[in-house]
């Protein structure tokens, strides 16, 4: 059965931040669940309405785990008991009758699938990733992060592997509105810069898993020097999220040919785009002046339509 995600009227397609869907809570918890608790999680996500008709003992027997495992699963996803899980499922099931619900179920992609199938599945996955990131985003944490970045003397950004690309993107955007920022993707250099941070500086670490050692080490070093620290990860209980002063959630769905780091990219970009916009709003004069001062640069590097013809003209 397709899992359904509620979109409440009056929130421009997003859930209110104080009303997270229990299925969203479960997805956020997936990276840290034990193998036995993952069996429970998959069963709930596959058919929440079916689970609602089961007792804890029946669910445990159906997936082949002990009843205490079901209880530990509920606690791991932020619920007090199995009864609380059933209550949340019932509430979501009631809202499912309202309009404007979005399907979060997709088919997988296999080697034999045609291009049209790939396009449709990837579009659904990426749109859902951004919707999910928006629902999961802690608004208060994002406002705090924007205030930190807007007022920082200088900002470091740390990212390795696939997250290095996102780090460079954030640097490019923030420079455009006058933020003194540098993306560090070579980790020895990142540690060197982190060691030079001081109170009044800020450091942002980006990691889909929140467990990349080099990124963790750089952010920890910057924090030890007095910098305000921000982590953008897919797991609020990861080491990187725990060491940071502020955590912003960005999670993607893994599938064949696509690891977690790549799956999270659209969610990361959305979160950082919102952060960038809020930073710009905090000092609109600085943002406007910086954009105006650099507006001429793209045009000076653009080729004219007849550039090739001029270069190939006889001399």
C-alpha positions, 0 to 999 in steps of 0.5 A: 500500500502506498504511504500517504503524507498529509498536506494541511490546508493553509500551510502552502502545501506543508505540514505545520512544524508542530504537527509532524506526520508519524511516518515522517518521524519514522523515516527520519529515524531509519538511519539509527534503527537496529535491524530488528526495529527496521523490520517494524518500521518498514511494516508500518511505512508499507501499510500504516492503516493495516498496522492500526488494526494490530496489537503490539504482540500481533505486529511483533509476531507478523514481522518476526521480532519480540514485543519489547522490540516494538515498544523500543521502536516506538520510543526510538521514533519519539513516541511514548508507547505503541498506543501513541503510534496507533493514535497518530496513525488514526489521526493521519488516516482521518486526514487522508480523506481530505484533499491535497494529499501527496503520494510518497510511494514509488516504484523502484528502478531496475536495469530493464526499466525504460527512460520514461519510467526513470524520469517519472520515478526520479521526479517523484522521488526528488519532489517528495524529498523537498516536500519532506525536507520542508515538513521536517525543517525546524523553523526556529533552528533555521531562523537561529542559523540565519541570524548566526550567518548574517552576523558572523565575521566569517563563515566556514563551510565543510563538506566531503564527497557529494556534500562538497558540491553542496558546500561550494554551491552555498559559498557561491550563493552567500558570497553573492549577498556579501557574506564572508564565506569559504567552502573547504572540501580538502579536509586538511585545509578545513581543519587548518581553517577551523583551528583559526575560527574565533568567537563571532565566526560561524562554521557550517558542516554538510553531511547526509549521514552526519557521520563523515569523520573529517567533516565532524572533526572540522566542525568540532575544532571550529566549535572548540575555538568559539565559533557558532556551529551549524550541521545540515544532516539527515539524522538528528541523532548523528554525531555531527548533529549532536556536536553542532549548536544548530541542526537542520534536517535534510534527508533523501531516499536511497534507491538503486544506483543512488546512495544516501549522499546523492539522494539528499542533494535536493533536500540539502539544496532546498534547506540551504536555499531557504537559509540563504534567502533568510540571511539576505532578508536580514540585511537587505541593503547589504544584499542589494549592494553586493548584488549590484556591485557584481551584476556586471560580471556575467555579461563581461564573460558572455560570448557574443553571437558572432564571436566564433565567426569573428575568430574564424575570419581570414586574417 
